[in-house]
Amino acid sequence: GLSSSSALVCCASLATVYANNITLPSKSNLADLCAYSERFIGTQGGGMDQAISFLAEPGKALKIDFNPLSCVEVNLPEGHSFVIANSQVSANKAAFSGFNERVVECRLAAKLIAKIKGKDWNPVCKLLEVQKMLNCELHDMPTIVQDCLHKHPYTNKELCELFGIAEGQLVQSALAEMSPQAKEAAGKLPEFKLYQRASHVFEEAYRVVQFKEATNSGNVSSAIATELGELMSNSHKSCSDYYQCSCPQLDDLVSICMSSGALGSRLTGAGWGGCTVSIVPEEVSGNFMKKVVECFYKKPQDLASSLFATKPGPGAALVVL
């Protein structure tokens, strides 16, 4: 968990560059290269994990934007820790189709919104492109999703009719630019939850904006932490209900973390397993972790690697001995 696969790729790339006396590219370029390389296993992943692995700053969060990759430092409330808890459920990215299925559904949602709005849907690949195409503010996009997409799942036949393509040609016509693995995942999906996926993406993106605004509000740390916690908890609910990238163990762990004293808790990483991250006042973090151990970790194990308090540290760097 905790972006372990991406962290390993970033570490390996840095070591490879140094060992082969290659001129070290900028950390931004190296992050982009690592994100690109991970897609060769067939998973249509993003680049956020790689970006934070290289560009992290001590004591800061980062608001990350792409195309091009850029970061803005975000202050975090004093007197609070982020506690990591491992659900002990793992998801094999290379063998699991859920990652690609969500990319497929988001891409179809973006194309369908563009089509309904009278735009050229063929070149559209991302929901952000639709927002820019419509010249809309981020906070307006959930309403547009409600206006354009229905809540019950779409069938392959219905989507073909809406796009005006021959039945059975959805993958070949609307998803031609995707990887073979993503096309395979799309071909096996019995239904497509476009409303739920698009709603999650736009609402989650706006929560990021609200998170940054909260840290700059000038309020006392406790008030900021409470607001951040609420955003984190809302994020997990959306991940579980709308994006459906959680799992029963993660949901249970988030619930236990909240009842143990966290101000907010959510899954971290791609989901379907891995870790949760909770914002906890430092004065109660010890008692918080004790309660989580009692309620979730039933069997003896190495808890030092499963449950620990942390704060943001620096990104990957070379240490030459």
URRA-V106364 format. One record per helix or strand. SS is the DSSP state (~ for helix, > for strand). FROM is the first residue (numbers start at 1). LEN is the number of residues. If there is no record, write none. Layout:
SS;FROM;LEN, SS;FROM;LEN
This chain:
~;4;16, ~;27;15, ~;48;8, >;60;6, >;70;6, >;80;7, ~;98;19, ~;127;8, ~;138;11, >;154;1, ~;156;8, ~;170;5, ~;180;9, >;192;1, ~;194;22, ~;221;21, ~;248;12, >;264;5, >;275;7, ~;282;14, ~;303;3, >;307;4
